[in-house]
């Protein structure tokens, strides 16, 4: 989600199985990738229950402006066009 999307009133939405990508903004700028395991709201808005790929830790995440959702469809398109 971009700043423009937020200005337009678009809200982050996800489904179980989507990926949450959080870009590092401090220090080394490490990117974290997690799998969305569950939703607290049926409309797909945050917060999300996320299992982080790097350490298998699972927790409730309220994504900030440095986060984006990558759907299965987005991953399939990226894979086939690369």
Protein Blocks (a to p, Z undefined) as FASTA:
>chain_A
ZZklmmnopacdddehiacddddfehjlpacddddfbdfbfnlpacdddddfklopacdd
dddfkbccddfklmmmmmmmZZ
